[in-house]
């Protein structure tokens, strides 16, 4: 079967069974889910860096509203023409 290339990110990279696993050897693509996965001792847990929300230029009433930075009603697909919270 096809062997996994070392450059492909895979769940197997930090598994205690790496190199001795049938799933790792026979998978044609990177392994992204495995019921047998166990992390090696001392291996750091993967960290997820949160992405900041994309801020879009306001339109409609939002252009000069005091709540434009914290408003949850505003969206790029919609132009707000009536708003109870406008100040």
C-alpha positions in Angstrom: 0.0 0.0 0.0 0.9 3.7 -0.2 3.0 5.0 2.7 2.2 8.4 4.3 4.6 11.2 3.3 6.4 12.8 6.3 5.4 16.3 5.2 1.7 15.7 5.4 0.2 16.8 8.8 -1.4 13.8 10.4 -2.8 12.7 13.7 -0.2 10.0 13.7 2.6 12.5 14.2 2.2 12.5 18.0 0.8 9.1 18.6 2.4 6.3 20.7 1.5 3.8 18.0 3.3 5.7 15.2 5.3 3.4 13.0 3.5 0.3 14.2 0.0 1.1 13.2 -2.0 -0.5 10.4 -4.2 2.6 9.8 -1.1 4.8 9.4 0.5 2.4 6.9 -2.6 1.7 4.8 -4.2 5.1 4.7 -3.9 6.8 1.3 -4.3 10.2 2.9 -3.4 11.9 6.2 -5.1 10.3 9.2 -7.4 13.0 10.8 -9.5 10.8 13.1 -8.5 7.6 14.9 -10.1 5.7 17.8 -6.7 4.2 18.8 -4.9 7.6 19.0 -2.8 8.1 22.2 -0.5 11.1 22.7 3.1 10.5 23.5 4.2 11.6 27.0 5.5 15.1 27.1 4.1 16.0 23.7 2.3 19.4 23.9 -1.4 19.5 23.2 -2.2 21.2 19.9 -3.2 24.8 20.4 -5.8 26.6 18.4 -5.2 30.3 17.8 -8.5 32.1 17.7 -8.9 34.4 14.7 -10.2 37.9 15.3 -13.5 38.6 13.7 -13.4 40.4 10.4 -14.5 44.0 10.7 -16.2 45.5 7.7 -16.9 49.1 7.0 -20.3 50.2 8.3 -23.2 51.2 6.0 -26.6 52.8 6.5 -27.4 54.1 10.0 -24.3 52.3 11.3 -22.0 54.8 9.7 -22.4 57.3 12.5 -23.9 55.2 15.4 -22.2 55.2 18.8 -22.6 51.4 19.0 -21.0 50.5 15.7 -18.0 48.6 17.3 -20.1 46.4 19.5 -23.4 46.0 17.5 -24.5 42.4 16.9 -27.2 43.4 14.4 -24.8 44.8 11.7 -23.6 42.4 8.9 -21.9 43.0 5.6 -24.8 41.6 3.7 -27.4 44.0 5.1 -27.8 47.8 5.2 -29.5 48.9 8.4 -32.1 51.6 7.8 -34.2 51.3 11.0 -32.7 50.4 14.4 -34.0 50.8 18.0 -30.4 51.1 19.4 -29.2 53.9 17.1 -27.6 56.8 19.0 
